[in-house]
Amino acid sequence: DRNAAANDETRQFISGMFVNNPLLGQPVQGVGHEANAPGLHFGWDTFRGFKFGIGAQAPEDSGDALGRTPFLIGEIDYSTSMLGGPGNYRLWGRRNGGDDRSAAIGVSFDQSVGARARGFGRYGFQFGGRERDRHAWSLGVGVQSLPTLRPRDETGLAYGWLRAANGRVEDLAEIYHRFYVTDHLSLSLIAQYAFHLAGDEEIEPLEGVFLGGFRTQVNF
């Protein structure tokens, strides 16, 4: 589910809804080292526009889990040039192992339009398991050089919608502007507005929540 316009929270959007499709699922439940488990990935690049990948990971960080149904995922990528720039189009599917037997399919794309703009979109549908019939989608754009005096700055705008695990709707919009300072330093202003937050067993659902932030990125 890589995406040239929305996949790097250190430079682009920071909401998880825009970094990856939220219905990709989590291969291993846990935090820190508990979220690690043995896995394999195989990829094939045809060098003719198509790429194929398949991966498998044990559902738990335990040797006993190696014989259980693993987390399985596969993706087909197609890269092309149209609309004045490169574009990437992907189709993926996954199946959870462990106690959750859910599966999901999804598509995503990122497409350059001219020399300064790149749009992106994602859609996913989950079925089976405890949390079936869930949808998630997002759309957005990243534009370079909006201020003519700052040709290496970038502005991004995105909106995403998700049917959460509890059945409620969650949707939000995010905008950022990244200021180029040097090749090793950039500063970003970020704003998010959540139209609806689904909440959970401990937190009530909310509406109309605004969040602002400032991000500094230093590269060595």
C-alpha positions in Angstrom: 0.0 0.0 0.0 2.9 2.3 -0.7 2.0 5.7 -2.1 4.1 8.5 -3.4 1.7 11.2 -2.2 0.6 9.8 1.2 2.8 7.2 2.9 5.4 9.1 4.9 4.2 10.7 8.2 7.6 12.4 8.6 7.1 14.5 5.4 3.4 14.3 4.4 0.1 13.5 6.2 0.4 12.3 9.8 -3.1 10.7 10.2 -3.0 6.9 10.0 -6.0 7.1 7.7 -3.7 8.7 5.0 -0.4 6.8 5.7 -1.9 3.4 4.9 -5.4 2.0 4.3 -6.7 1.4 7.9 -8.2 -2.0 6.7 -4.9 -3.5 6.0 -5.0 -4.8 9.5 -2.3 -5.5 12.1 -0.4 -8.8 11.5 0.6 -9.2 15.1 -1.3 -7.8 18.1 0.9 -6.1 20.7 3.2 -3.2 21.4 6.9 -3.0 21.0 8.7 -6.3 20.8 5.4 -8.1 21.3 4.4 -6.8 17.8 7.3 -8.7 16.2 7.0 -12.1 14.7 8.7 -14.2 12.0 7.6 -13.4 8.4 8.6 -13.8 4.8 8.1 -11.5 1.7 8.7 -12.3 -1.9 8.7 -9.6 -4.6 9.0 -9.7 -8.4 9.6 -6.7 -10.6 9.0 -7.4 -14.3 10.6 -4.1 -15.3 7.7 -3.7 -17.7 5.4 -1.7 -15.4 4.1 -4.6 -13.3 5.3 -5.6 -9.8 4.1 -8.5 -7.7 4.5 -9.1 -4.0 3.3 -11.7 -1.5 4.0 -11.9 2.3 3.2 -14.1 5.3 3.7 -13.5 9.0 3.1 -15.6 12.1 0.1 -14.3 14.2 2.1 -14.2 17.4 5.7 -13.7 18.6 5.9 -17.4 19.6 7.3 -20.6 18.2 4.0 -22.2 18.8 2.4 -19.8 16.3 4.4 -21.0 13.4 2.0 -23.9 12.8 -1.1 -21.7 12.9 -2.7 -19.8 10.0 -0.5 -16.8 9.3 -1.3 -13.3 8.2 -1.2 -13.4 4.4 -1.0 -10.4 2.0 -0.4 -9.9 -1.7 -0.3 -6.9 -4.0 -0.1 -6.2 -7.8 1.4 -2.8 -8.8 1.3 -1.2 -12.2 3.3 1.9 -13.0 2.7 4.1 -16.0 3.1 7.6 -17.3 0.0 9.7 -18.3 -1.5 13.0 -17.5 1.9 14.5 -17.8 3.6 12.5 -15.1 4.2 9.1 -13.5 1.5 7.1 -11.8 1.2 4.0 -9.7 -1.9 1.8 -9.4 -2.2 -1.1 -6.9 -4.6 -3.9 -6.0 -4.1 -5.8 -2.7 -5.7 -8.4 -0.6 -5.0 -9.8 2.9 -6.2 -12.4 5.3 -5.7 -12.2 9.1 -4.5 -15.2 11.0 -4.8 -15.8 14.7 -8.3 -15.3 16.3 -9.5 -12.8 13.8 -10.3 -14.5 10.5 -11.2 -11.4 8.6 -10.1 -10.6 5.1 -9.9 -7.4 3.0 -9.3 -6.2 -0.5 -8.4 -2.7 -1.6 -7.1 -0.5 -4.4 -4.9 2.6 -4.3 -3.2 5.0 -6.7 -1.0 8.0 -6.9 -0.8 10.0 -10.1 1.2 13.1 -11.0 -0.7 15.8 -12.9 1.8 18.1 -14.5 5.1 18.9 -12.8 3.7 20.2 -9.5 0.7 18.2 -8.4 0.2 14.6 -7.4 -3.2 13.1 -6.4 -3.9 10.0 -4.5 -6.8 7.7 -3.5 -7.4 4.6 -1.5 -10.4 2.3 -1.0 -10.7 -0.9 1.1 -13.4 -3.3 2.0 -13.2 -5.8 4.9 -15.4 -9.0 5.3 -15.5 -12.0 7.6 -14.2 -12.1 11.1 -15.7 -10.2 14.0 -15.7 -6.8 12.2 -17.2 -7.6 8.9 -18.5 -5.3 6.1 -16.3 -2.3 6.8 -15.4 0.3 4.3 -12.6 2.9 4.2 -11.6 5.4 1.5 -9.5 8.6 1.2 -8.6 11.2 -1.5 -6.1 13.9 -1.5 -3.5 15.9 -3.4 0.0 17.2 -2.8 1.1 20.4 -4.6 4.6 21.8 -4.8 5.5 25.5 -5.1 2.2 27.1 -4.3 4.2 30.2 -3.0 6.2 31.2 -6.1 9.1 32.5 -4.0 9.4 29.1 -2.3 9.7 26.5 -5.1 10.6 23.6 -2.8 7.7 23.9 -0.4 4.8 21.5 -0.5 1.1 21.7 0.5 -1.1 18.7 1.0 -4.9 18.4 1.5 -6.8 15.1 2.1 -10.2 13.8 3.3 -10.8 10.3 4.6 -13.9 8.2 5.6 -14.0 5.0 7.6 -16.6 2.7 9.1 -15.0 1.9 12.4 -15.0 -1.5 14.2 -17.9 -0.4 16.4 -20.0 0.4 13.4 -19.8 4.2 13.7 -18.5 6.5 11.0 -15.2 8.3 11.4 -14.1 11.0 8.9 -11.6 13.8 8.9 -9.7 16.2 6.8 -6.0 17.2 7.0 -3.9 19.9 5.5 -0.2 20.6 5.9 2.4 22.9 4.5 6.0 21.9 4.5 8.6 24.6 4.5 11.9 23.7 2.9 14.8 25.2 4.9 17.8 23.2 3.8 18.5 19.7 2.3 18.6 18.5 5.9 15.9 20.5 7.6 12.2 21.1 6.9 9.4 22.6 9.1 5.6 21.8 8.7 2.4 23.4 9.9 -0.4 20.8 10.2 -4.1 21.0 10.8 -6.8 18.3 11.2 -10.5 18.6 11.5 -12.4 15.5 12.6 -16.1 15.7 11.5 -16.8 12.5 13.4 -14.7 10.4 15.7 -16.1 6.9 16.4 -14.9 6.5 19.9 -14.7 3.1 21.6 -15.7 1.3 24.8 -14.1 3.9 27.0 -14.4 7.1 24.9 -17.6 8.6 23.7 -18.0 9.5 20.0 -17.2 13.1 19.2 -17.9 15.6 16.5 -16.2 18.8 15.3 -12.7 18.2 16.8 -9.8 20.5 15.6 -6.2 19.7 16.0 -3.2 21.8 15.0 0.5 20.9 15.1 4.0 21.8 14.1 6.5 19.3 12.8 10.3 19.5 12.5 12.3 17.0 10.3 16.0 16.8 10.5 17.9 14.4 8.2 21.5 13.4 8.5 
